[in-house]
Amino acid sequence: MIEIDGGPAAPDDLTALALTNYGHFTTLLVEDGRVRGLDLHLERLIRDCRILFDTALDPDRVRALARRAAPDRGRRIVRVTVFDPALNLATIAADARPRILVTARPAPEADPGPLRVRTVAHRRDLPEVKSVGLCPALRLRRRAQRDGYDDVLFTGPDGEILEGGTWNLGLVRDGRVVWPGGDILAGTTRHLLRRAGEDPTDLIDLSGLDGCEAAFATNAAVGVRPVTRIDHREYPASHPEVTRLATLYRELPTTVL
């Protein structure tokens, strides 16, 4: 399914995304018409729309349009993208009138398994915004996958641990969950887990990974996913704290879309 403002998406409507690629998005896992952290997804869209387009976004309209892609039964991944087809390289400073693109795809039924990642020095531009500009992150992911890894973990200029391209990293240290700090896009899954457990954040560098007992990735599509390798460091595919978090996340309350 591909719709813009509730109607069919014409090729001309998508030209700006293909050629200018200026906008933002959020991705929802919809299960039986319900979403975890819906308030956080809507807050993200409203905040990012103000940052990128200097204008307000109606959350009720977003929900109504996203609901069209969400079945009452079953699981589906729904992406809401906000962009302005009229903005291009020549008109980027014009007053914006953002439109809402809704796309949907089936949610994977199988467990994706653990991640094996390598670190790479990279900080996303405007990391607090979930931007459609994914080329740098995908280029690094492509290179990592061609070298036998699953993905990359970004590090800052001083070696601090940041985030994956489309996920956040969590760690278990001294039996407790800790979340790397720094300039990152704190995802909705991370936010929900921290809100439920009040787990702390800390600035962690590469050497700090050596003292950790387990690692895991979080995002809205898969929830909690073990990370079994970061560079040469190996972590268990199963750890009590990671299992507890995965169960906690699955049992969090959901909201009707």
Secondary structure, DSSP 8 states (H G I E B T S, - for coil): -EEETTEE--HHHHHHHHHT--EEEEEEEEETTEEETHHHHHHHHHHHHHHHHSS---HHHHHHHHHTT--SSSEEEEEEEEE-TT--TTTTTS----EEEEEEEE---S----EEEEEEE---SSTTS-BS--HHHHHHHHHHHHTT-SEEEEE-TTSBEEEESS-EEEEEETTEEEEE-SS----HHHHHHHHHH---EE--BGGGGGG-SEEEEEETTTEEEEEEEETTEE--S--HHHHHHHHHHHTS-EEE-
